[in-house]
Amino acid sequence: MKNIKEWELGLRDKIFKINNRLIEVVSSVEPHLDEMAKYTIEAGGKRVRPILTILSYSISGKNDYDYILDLAVSNELVHTASLIHDDVMDSSEMRRGRETLYHKYGIYNAIVVGDYLFTKGYELASKYGKDVAKVLAWGASKLAEGQVREYSNMGNLDISEETYIKIISDKTANFFAACAQAAAMAGGADENTQMNLHQFAYEMGLAFQITDDILDIVGDQGVTGKPIFNDIKQSTITLPIIYALNHGNKYRSELRNLIVNPSGGKERDERIKSILADSGALDYSFKQAKFHSEKSIEYLGKTGKSPSLDTLMDLSLLVIDRVSAAL
């Protein structure tokens, strides 16, 4: 399996085209809107969703990825717009290694830019026909439902693992699935291939979000681009916390007190991390992420051989690899 740098290097031409097209699409004749939209896009990102789109299209037997470029860009715009609104809801100050749009330009501007990117994204998707647009609209609506469900459970220390999975299914996994399925549909893939790619991307999305939540605890801010322990500071209760509260009996009371009491600074964060390690919560969460990654590869294997198969497989494995070194 390739490491993340090798994987990105092999896709550099595609990523370069994605980034250039993103800048083209968000350009506006209104100077301030143009500045803010480009500030957001130029922050970068892993570009997982557009790459997933292009590779899923290629599995359908199509090699002219220029045709699918605007669908890939559309998916990234919808994702980025959701992050802008997410940062407003969470009052987040950092994203992708720089100030969030809301923190730099204000809440009202951030809402407008988010809306602008949404509309630009759907404009691009519309060229692929109503069936493709309908799949993406479904994914985006699920994203919104997941965001609301997450927000309504902020600070809920009694949240169940089942509810957590429902949140990340809607907020992340279903949109991954929509990106893959829509690309396969645009490539003329048969229904069986579409559904296998849908399930592959869904399972990979679950693994992706669980590892993201683990990295919020054990990651390196220089790598992740956002503050560590941000979820806990924003009262977002993720899988490691849920597991420790339900299985670490001797830590339960202390952990609850640490979470609800924001004072303590670095010492508090280190104690929470220690509890999550000692209770087996981090190991359990990693095993769950690995399970979903392996399941995604099973579905991918059902799509048949193609030049993009190994690259997509590496993507799913790299989701796990990015957190294993931190544990």
C-alpha positions in Angstrom: 0.0 0.0 0.0 1.2 3.5 -0.8 1.7 6.1 1.9 -0.4 9.3 1.7 2.4 11.3 0.0 2.8 8.7 -2.7 -0.9 8.4 -3.2 -1.3 12.2 -3.6 1.7 12.3 -5.9 0.0 9.8 -8.2 -3.0 12.0 -8.4 -1.3 15.4 -8.6 -2.5 16.2 -12.1 -6.1 15.5 -11.1 -5.8 17.5 -7.8 -4.2 20.4 -9.8 -7.1 20.5 -12.2 -9.6 20.3 -9.3 -8.0 23.2 -7.5 -7.8 25.4 -10.7 -11.4 24.7 -11.6 -12.5 25.5 -8.0 -11.0 28.9 -8.3 -12.5 29.5 -11.7 -16.0 28.5 -10.6 -16.1 30.6 -7.4 -14.9 33.8 -9.1 -17.4 36.7 -8.7 -17.7 40.2 -10.1 -18.4 41.4 -6.6 -14.8 41.9 -5.2 -15.6 41.2 -1.6 -17.5 38.0 -2.4 -14.7 37.0 -4.8 -12.1 37.6 -2.0 -13.9 35.6 0.6 -14.8 32.6 -1.7 -11.2 32.3 -2.9 -9.9 32.6 0.7 -12.0 29.5 1.5 -10.9 27.5 -1.5 -7.3 28.4 -1.3 -7.2 27.0 2.3 -6.8 23.7 0.5 -8.1 20.4 1.9 -7.6 16.7 1.3 -10.0 16.9 -1.8 -11.2 13.3 -0.9 -14.7 13.8 -2.3 -13.7 15.1 -5.8 -11.0 12.4 -6.0 -13.6 9.8 -5.0 -15.9 11.2 -7.7 -13.2 11.0 -10.5 -12.1 7.5 -9.5 -15.6 6.2 -9.2 -16.3 7.5 -12.7 -13.2 5.8 -14.0 -14.3 2.4 -12.5 -17.4 2.7 -14.8 -15.0 2.3 -17.7 -14.5 5.9 -18.6 -11.0 7.4 -18.8 -11.7 11.0 -19.9 -11.9 12.5 -16.4 -12.1 16.0 -17.8 -15.8 15.2 -18.5 -16.4 14.4 -14.8 -14.3 17.3 -13.4 -17.2 19.7 -12.8 -19.1 17.0 -10.9 -16.1 16.4 -8.8 -15.8 20.2 -8.2 -19.5 20.4 -7.4 -19.1 17.9 -4.6 -16.2 19.8 -3.1 -18.1 23.0 -3.2 -21.1 21.5 -1.4 -18.8 20.0 1.2 -16.9 23.3 1.7 -20.1 25.2 2.0 -21.3 22.8 4.7 -18.0 23.3 6.6 -18.5 27.1 6.5 -21.9 26.8 8.1 -20.6 24.1 10.5 -17.9 26.5 11.7 -20.6 29.2 12.3 -22.7 26.8 14.3 -19.6 25.6 16.3 -18.0 29.0 16.6 -14.8 27.4 15.3 -11.8 29.6 14.9 -9.5 27.4 12.8 -10.0 25.3 9.8 -7.4 23.8 7.4 -4.6 25.6 9.2 -6.0 29.1 9.0 -8.8 31.3 10.4 -12.2 30.1 9.6 -14.2 32.3 7.2 -16.6 33.2 10.0 -13.9 34.2 12.4 -12.0 36.4 9.8 -15.0 38.0 8.0 -17.9 37.7 10.4 -20.9 35.5 10.7 -23.1 37.2 8.1 -20.5 37.1 5.4 -19.8 33.4 6.2 -23.4 32.5 5.8 -23.6 34.3 2.4 -20.4 32.7 1.1 -21.6 29.3 2.2 -24.9 29.9 0.3 -22.9 31.1 -2.7 -20.8 27.9 -2.8 -23.9 25.7 -2.5 -25.5 27.4 -5.5 -22.3 27.2 -7.6 -22.1 23.5 -6.7 -25.6 22.7 -7.8 -25.2 24.7 -11.0 -22.3 22.5 -12.0 -24.1 19.3 -11.0 -27.1 20.2 -13.1 -25.2 19.6 -16.4 -25.1 15.9 -15.7 -28.9 15.5 -15.7 -31.7 15.3 -13.2 -30.9 11.7 -12.0 -27.3 12.6 -11.0 -28.5 15.9 -9.5 -31.1 14.0 -7.5 -28.5 11.7 -6.0 -26.4 14.6 -4.9 -29.4 16.5 -3.5 -30.2 13.4 -1.4 -26.6 13.3 -0.1 -26.7 17.0 0.7 -30.0 16.7 2.5 -28.7 13.9 4.6 -25.7 16.0 5.4 -28.0 18.7 6.7 -30.0 16.2 8.8 -26.8 14.9 10.3 -25.6 18.3 11.2 -28.9 19.2 13.0 -28.9 15.8 14.8 -25.3 16.4 15.9 -26.1 19.9 17.1 -29.2 18.7 19.1 -26.9 16.2 20.9 -24.3 18.7 21.8 -23.2 18.0 25.4 -25.4 15.0 25.7 -23.2 12.6 27.7 -25.9 9.9 27.5 -25.8 9.8 23.7 -25.8 6.2 22.4 -23.3 4.7 19.9 -26.3 4.0 17.7 -27.2 7.7 17.6 -23.5 8.6 17.0 -23.4 6.3 14.0 -26.6 7.8 12.6 -25.1 11.2 12.9 -21.9 10.4 11.1 -23.8 8.3 8.5 -25.8 11.4 7.5 -23.1 14.0 8.1 -20.3 12.2 6.2 -20.9 8.7 4.9 -24.1 9.3 2.9 -22.5 12.2 1.1 -19.4 10.1 0.3 -21.9 7.5 -1.1 -23.7 10.1 -3.2 -20.4 11.3 -4.7 -19.5 7.8 -5.8 -22.9 6.7 -7.0 -23.5 10.0 -9.0 -20.1 9.6 -10.7 -20.9 6.0 -11.6 -24.3 7.0 -12.9 -22.7 9.8 -15.0 -20.3 7.2 -16.4 -23.1 5.0 -17.5 -22.3 2.2 -15.0 -24.9 -0.6 -14.5 -27.1 -0.5 -11.4 -25.1 -3.2 -9.6 -21.8 -1.3 -10.0 -23.5 1.9 -8.8 -24.8 0.2 -5.7 -21.4 -1.4 -4.9 -19.7 1.9 -5.3 -22.4 3.6 -3.1 -21.8 1.0 -0.3 -18.0 1.2 -0.7 -18.0 5.0 -0.3 -20.6 4.8 2.6 -18.4 2.4 4.6 -15.3 4.4 3.8 -17.1 7.5 5.0 -17.8 5.9 8.3 -14.2 4.9 8.7 -13.1 8.4 7.6 -15.3 10.2 10.2 -14.4 7.8 13.1 -10.7 8.3 12.4 -11.2 12.1 12.2 -12.8 11.9 15.7 -9.9 9.9 17.0 -7.4 12.4 15.5 -9.2 15.2 17.3 -7.9 13.5 20.5 -4.5 12.1 19.5 -3.6 14.0 16.3 -1.1 16.7 15.6 -2.5 20.1 14.9 0.2 20.8 12.4 -1.1 17.9 10.4 -4.8 18.1 10.9 -5.0 21.9 10.5 -7.4 22.4 13.4 -7.0 22.5 17.2 -6.8 19.2 19.0 -9.7 18.5 21.4 -11.9 20.8 19.4 -14.8 18.3 19.6 -14.8 18.2 23.3 -14.4 22.0 23.6 -17.5 22.3 21.3 -19.4 19.7 23.4 -19.5 17.3 20.5 -19.6 13.8 22.0 -17.8 11.3 19.7 -17.2 7.5 19.7 -14.2 7.4 22.1 -16.0 9.4 24.7 -19.2 7.3 24.3 -17.3 4.1 24.7 -15.4 5.3 27.8 -18.5 6.5 29.5 -20.3 3.2 28.9 -17.5 0.8 29.6 -14.9 2.5 31.8 -16.8 2.2 35.1 -14.0 3.4 37.3 -13.4 6.5 35.1 -17.0 7.4 34.3 -17.6 10.0 37.1 -14.2 11.6 36.6 -14.6 11.7 32.8 -18.0 13.3 33.0 -16.7 16.0 35.3 -13.7 16.7 33.1 -15.9 17.1 30.1 -18.5 19.4 31.7 -15.7 21.5 33.4 -13.8 23.5 30.7 -11.1 24.6 33.1 -7.8 22.8 33.5 -6.2 23.5 30.1 -3.6 21.1 28.8 -3.5 19.0 32.0 -7.3 18.4 31.7 -6.8 17.4 28.0 -4.0 15.0 28.8 -6.0 13.4 31.6 -9.0 12.8 29.3 -6.6 11.3 26.7 -5.2 9.0 29.4 -8.6 7.9 30.4 -9.6 7.2 26.8 -6.5 5.1 26.3 -6.7 3.2 29.6 -10.4 2.4 29.2 -9.8 0.9 25.8 -11.9 3.6 24.1 -9.2 4.6 21.5 -8.5 1.0 20.6 -12.2 0.2 20.3 -12.8 3.2 18.1 -9.8 2.3 15.9 -11.1 -1.2 15.5 -14.5 0.1 14.4 -12.9 2.3 11.8 -10.8 -0.6 10.6 -14.0 -2.7 10.4 -15.7 -0.2 8.1 -12.6 0.3 6.0 -12.3 -3.5 5.4 -16.0 -3.7 4.7 -15.7 -0.9 2.1 -13.0 -2.9 0.3 -15.3 -5.9 0.1 -17.8 -3.8 -1.8 -15.1 -2.3 -4.0 -14.0 -5.8 -5.0 -17.4 -6.5 -6.4 -17.1 -3.8 -9.0 -14.7 -5.7 -11.2 -11.1 -4.9 -12.2 -10.2 -1.4 -13.5 -7.2 0.9 -13.5 -8.7 2.9 -10.7 -9.5 0.0 -8.4 -6.1 -0.1 -6.6 -6.1 3.7 -6.2 -9.6 3.6 -4.5 -8.5 0.7 -2.4 -5.5 2.6 -1.2 -7.7 5.6 -0.4 -9.8 3.4 2.0 -6.7 1.9 3.6 -5.1 5.3 4.0 -8.1 6.5 6.0 -7.0 4.0 8.6 -3.3 4.6 8.1 -3.5 8.2 9.0 -4.5 7.4 12.6 -2.7 4.2 13.3 0.7 5.9 13.8 -0.8 8.3 16.3 -2.1 5.6 18.6 
